[in-house]
Structure formats: C-alpha cells, structure tokens
C-alpha cells in the first residue's frame, strides 16, 4: 500500500480517475472528492475493488473548503486536458482544519 501511495498511481473509479496518495487515505479506503466516493484498491493489481458513497461525516471535514477545492479541480482538469494528451489525472483535496491536517 505504501508503495502505491508514494507512487501516486491513478486508477479508474467509475467514470472518474482517483489517485492513490496519502492525502486521499481514510478509514476504509481512499476518497475521491470530485464524486464524493470512497474506493478500495488491490495494491498489487492497482485496480479498484469496491466503491461506496462517502458519508456526511467523512465529507464534513472539508465543507467550508469545498467551493475552493472544486474550482481548483475544474481549472486543473481543463489545463491537463489542453496541455497533456492521452492519459492524465488530477485530484485536489481540501480541509477545514487550521493546521492543514
């Protein structure tokens, strides 16, 4: 798991791309904030094994930062689509914690 998190591998999560990274890690999987989805991964195969909707509690830690996070995600996705042909993926994460954790 640590190897794939440090490698920032992108995986298909339904109709989106999730990135396996420490910022996405949470109890029970990884968070894809653009779709409010928690996904589990087979780290050897680097494939998603299951998905579920994130709970309100899981999403609550970023409620105030979400408008900013989603706007940055939109601009970054547009930039990648215009400047990088083929496979590309991006994920932005927000937090409401003052210490940034």
C-alpha positions as CSV (number, residue, x, y, z in Angstrom):
1,X,0.0,0.0,0.0
2,X,2.7,2.5,0.9
3,X,4.5,1.9,-2.4
4,X,1.3,2.8,-4.4
5,X,0.6,5.8,-2.2
6,X,4.1,7.1,-2.7
7,X,3.9,6.4,-6.5
8,X,0.7,8.4,-6.8
9,X,-0.9,5.8,-9.1
10,X,-4.1,6.8,-10.9
11,X,-7.0,4.3,-11.0
12,X,-10.4,4.3,-12.7
13,X,-13.1,4.9,-10.2
14,X,-16.4,4.5,-12.1
15,X,-16.3,7.4,-14.6
16,X,-13.5,9.3,-12.9
17,X,-9.8,9.0,-12.0
18,X,-8.7,8.6,-8.4
19,X,-5.2,9.0,-7.2
20,X,-3.8,6.6,-4.6
21,X,-2.0,9.0,-2.2
22,X,-1.6,9.8,1.5
23,X,-4.0,12.8,1.2
24,X,-6.8,10.5,-0.1
25,X,-6.3,7.8,2.5
26,X,-9.1,7.4,5.1
27,X,-10.6,4.7,7.1
28,X,-11.9,2.0,4.7
29,X,-10.2,3.2,1.5
30,X,-9.4,6.3,-0.4
31,X,-11.5,9.4,-1.0
32,X,-12.3,10.8,-4.5
33,X,-13.7,14.2,-3.5
34,X,-14.9,15.1,-7.0
35,X,-17.5,12.4,-6.8
36,X,-17.8,12.0,-3.0
37,X,-16.8,8.4,-3.4
38,X,-14.7,6.2,-1.2
39,X,-12.9,3.4,-3.1
40,X,-10.8,0.4,-2.1
41,X,-7.8,-0.8,-4.1
42,X,-6.0,-4.0,-4.8
43,X,-2.5,-2.5,-4.5
44,X,-0.8,-5.4,-6.4
45,X,-3.1,-5.1,-9.4
46,X,-3.6,-1.3,-8.9
47,X,-7.3,-1.7,-9.6
48,X,-10.4,-0.6,-7.7
49,X,-12.1,-3.4,-5.9
50,X,-15.1,-1.6,-4.5
51,X,-16.7,1.8,-4.2
52,X,-19.3,3.4,-1.9
53,X,-20.6,6.9,-1.3
54,X,-18.7,8.9,1.2
55,X,-20.7,9.6,4.4
56,X,-21.6,13.1,5.5
57,X,-19.2,12.6,8.4
58,X,-16.4,11.8,6.0
59,X,-17.2,14.8,3.9
60,X,-17.8,17.1,6.8
61,X,-14.1,17.8,7.4
62,X,-14.0,19.8,4.2
63,X,-17.4,21.5,4.0
64,X,-16.0,25.1,4.1
65,X,-13.1,24.4,1.7
66,X,-15.2,22.5,-0.9
67,X,-16.1,25.5,-3.1
68,X,-12.4,26.4,-3.5
69,X,-11.3,22.7,-3.9
70,X,-13.8,22.1,-6.6
71,X,-12.9,25.2,-8.5
72,X,-9.2,24.4,-8.4
73,X,-10.0,20.8,-9.6
74,X,-12.0,22.2,-12.5
75,X,-9.3,24.6,-13.7
76,X,-6.6,21.9,-13.3
77,X,-8.5,19.3,-15.2
78,X,-9.0,21.8,-18.1
79,X,-5.3,22.7,-18.1
80,X,-4.3,19.0,-18.2
81,X,-6.8,18.3,-21.0
82,X,-5.4,21.2,-23.1
83,X,-1.7,20.6,-22.5
84,X,-1.2,16.8,-21.9
85,X,-2.6,14.4,-24.5
86,X,-3.7,11.0,-23.6
87,X,-3.9,9.7,-20.0
88,X,-3.8,12.3,-17.3
89,X,-5.3,12.6,-13.9
90,X,-5.6,15.1,-11.1
91,X,-7.2,15.3,-7.7
92,X,-7.5,18.2,-5.3
93,X,-8.2,17.8,-1.6
94,X,-9.4,20.4,0.8
95,X,-9.5,20.7,4.6
96,X,-11.2,23.0,7.1
97,X,-8.5,22.3,9.7
98,X,-6.5,25.3,10.7
99,X,-3.3,23.2,10.9
100,X,-3.9,21.8,7.4
101,X,-4.2,18.2,8.5
